[in-house]
Amino acid sequence: MLWRTASRSFDLTTRGLIMGVLNVTPDSFSDGGRYVDPTAAITRGLQMVADGADILDIGGESTRPGASPVDAAEELRRILPVITGLQAQCAVPISIDTMKARVAAAAVAAGAEIINDISGLQHDPDMARVAAETGAGLVLMHLRGTPRTMQQQPEYTDVVAEVRDRLLAAYHEAVAAGVKPGCIALDPGIGFGKTLEHNLALLRALPEFQIHGRPVLLGVSRKSFIGHLLGNADPLAREAPTTALTAWSRQHGVRILRVHAVKENAQALRMMEAILGEGGTGGSPEKRL
């Protein structure tokens, strides 16, 4: 199982990846405001690399439930100094977490290699074209509604089938626009327009999202469904269940884990891979093209 960007290829057959979350926003649900200063954000990113991050995912617009959108100019003001600063100081690939094609194009021009589109190509009709022209890795996530509206009584007849069908449609839309299949990863969008019961159903069905052999990315880190299930209102106190989910999801086929606490989740991932007789601590996760 290979996942490609324009400049490198990840062999995910036996070794999964940790994607470190770096929000440079004032209002993200877990760490909003901590890294709005570019110097603080770059320092945090370098620490995540030291802790074992294989990818850094930089976001300049909060997508928590109820979040208000920001315009492209503000998003670029937040992210570009961080991308250029990190790109100059570390070798791990940088991902841009955005729904806007203009932001994605500028981020890739500044050094990002992956576009993480939580709308799965539904927000900006130019996103697939940008991904195709740049050769960036492309994460397609399932989202029903918008961050502002997504948790207003989300309903599904069959959440697993409907999420899978939408991801399949997004995959075909990307390929039709010229994105190479090997560049695509898929994310069922835990917490994005889903109830607690929907999220649990999706977690039970993780192998069903390995569409056309593409790797599955999962982002459950510190999310509110954990708090609802365990009665824990503090996102920072949800690390133990997050690491448990990292190990469990790797056992069920997930290859890319998007997390806040890199060190703990990297250890959980490598431990599970050692038990599975796979990646463990050896080998290189990538090769340059």
N, C-alpha and C positions, 0 to 999 in steps of 0.2 A: 504494500500500500504506500504509494508515493504521493506527496503533496508538494506542488511546485510554485515558485515565484519566478520572476524574470531572471533572477541571479542565483538561485539555489534550489535544491531538491531535498526534502525531508523523507527519509525512509521510516515510515510509521509501522512497519510490519510487526516489530516486536518492541519498539520503544516509543512511548507517547511523549507529548510535549506539554510543558507548563507555560501558559500565557499569563503574564503578570498584568494586573489591572492598574493603570495609571491615569486617574481622573484629574484633569487640570480644570476643574469646575468648582464654582462656589456652592453647589447645591446637590451633589450626588448623595445617594442615600447613606452610604457608609463612611466616606472620607471627604465629603464635599468641603472645600475651603482649605484643606491641608496642603495642597500642592498647586495653588493658583500662581504662586511665584515660580518662574521658570527655573531658578537656581534650586529651589526646594524640590521641584519635580524631577530635575535631572539627577540630583543626589539620590532621591528615592528610586529612580529607575536603575541607577548603577548598583544600589544595594540589592534590588531584586535580581539583577543579573548575578551578583555575587552569591545570592541565596539559591540560585539554580533556575532562574527563569530562562526559557528557551526563546521566548518572544515577549516583547513589551507592547501592550495594547493601549494606545493613548487616545483619550476621549476628551473633547472640548465642549460637549453638550450633554447635560444630564438626561438620562432616559428612565429615571425612576418613575413610578406611577404618579401621575398628576403633574409631571414636570412641564414647564413652559418651554417652547422652542426658542432657540437663539438664531440670529442670522448668520450667514456664511462668513461675513467679515469678522464678527466677534469670535466665531469658532476658530478661524484661522489665526487671529491675534493670540489666542490662548495656546494653540498647539504648535505652531511653526517654530518658535524658539526652542521648544522642548525637543522636537524631532531633530532639528539640526544639531543641538547640543549633544543629544544622546548618540546620534549617528556618527559624530566625530570622536566619541569616546568609548564606544563598545561595538562588538561585532555581531551581536544578536539582531535578528530582523525586527523591525518596528512595524506594528500594525496601527492603522488609523480606524478608530471606531466612529463612523459617521454615516449619515443617510444622504449626504449631499455630494453630488458628483464633482462640483467645483472644489469642495474641500478635499475630497479624495485625490483629485488630480494634483492639487498643490502639495498635498502631503507626500505623494509618491515622488513628485519632482524634488522635494526636500530630502528624500532618503527613505521614506516608508516603502515597504515591500508587500504589505498585505492590506486589503480593504475589508473591514468588518462591517457589513451593512445589516443592521438589525431589522431593517424593513424587508429584507429579501427581495430587493429590486422594486418594491411597490411605491417607494416615496419619490424617487427621482428617475425619470425615464432615461437619463443619460448615464446612469451608474454602470450599466453593463458595458456600454461603449468605452467608458474610461478604463474599466478593468481589462477589456480586450486589448485596447491600444497600448496600455502600459505593461501588460503581462503580469500584473500583480496577482498574488494569491487572493482569493475571494471567498469570504465567509458569508453564506446566505442563511439568515436566521428567520424563523417564523415569528411574526408579530401580527396580532389581530387588533386593528384600530391604530391609535397613536399612543405614545407614552402618556399624553394628557388624559386619554379616554379609555385606555385598554383594560383597566380594572373595573369598569362600570358594568357589572353583571355580565361577564363573558359567558357565552353559551355555545355548546357544541352538541351535535347528535352523537358523534364518535370522535373524540378528540384525537386519538392516535391516527385514525384514518385521514382525518381532515388536515392535520399538521403534515402528515407524510405526503398527501396529495399536493399541498401547497409548496412544499420543499421540492417535490418532483417537478412541478410547473416552473418554479424559479430556476432550477437546474437547466431545464430545456430553454428557458428564456435567455439565460446567460450563454449557453452554447450557441444558440441561434445568432446571438450578437457577436460571436467570435471569441468568447472566452474558452480557453482550452480546458477540457474536462479535468485534466490533472491539476489545475489550479484551484478547483472548487472544494470547499469543505462545507458541511451542513450542520446547522444548530437548531434543535427543536424549540428553542426560545422559552426555557423554563421561567415562569414568572411574568411573561409578557403576554397579557391578555388571557390568563388562565387562573382558575381557582386552585385551592389546595388540592382538591380531588383530581383536577386536570393534571397538575404537576406530578402527582404521584403516579397517575396512569402513564404519563409519558416516560417517567423514570423506569417503570416496569417494562416498557416496550423499547428500550434504547436500541437493541439490535435491528429493529425495523427501520431505523433512519439511516442505515448504511446503504444509501441509494446509489446504484451503479458503482458500488465499491468505493465511494468517496468517504473520506474520514469524517467522523462525527466530532464536533466541538460541543462542549457542555459548559454552561456558566450557571452554577448554583451558589456561588460563594456568598455567604452572609445574607442570602435573600430572605424576604419576609415570610415565605411559606415555611421556612425552618422555624422562625419565631412563632408562627401561628400553631404549628404542630407541637412545639416543645414549650410554649409559653415563655419565650425569651424575647423581650422587646428590644434589647440592645444588640445591634448588628455586630459589634466587636466581640460579643460573647458567643458568637455562632461558629467559631472556628473548629471546635471538635466535631460537630455534625458535618461541617463542610469537608473536613479531611476524610471522614467516613464515607461520604458520598463520592469523593475522588477515587478512593480505592474500589468501591463497589462499582462505579461506572466504568472504570478501566477493565474490571473483570467482565463487564457486559459490552465490551467493544468500543467504548469511547477512546479516542486517541489524542484529543487536545482538551486540556482542562484550563478554563479561564478563572483565575483566582486572585484574591487580594494578598493572602499570607503565603508567599511563595515557598519559603523554606519547609514549612510543615506539610504542605500539599505535595511538594516535590518528593519528600521522604515517603509519604504515603503511596505515591505513584510508583516509586522505585521498589518499595517493599512488595507491593502487589505484583509488579512485573517479575520480581525474583521468585515469588511463590508460583507464578504462572510458568516459570522457566523461560522467561523471555528476556527483556532488555536489561534488567538489573541496573548495575552502575557502569557497565562497560560499553564500549563502542561510541562512535560519533553520531549525533542525531541528524547531521546534515552533511551535504557536500555541495560545493560551489559548482555552478554550471559553466 
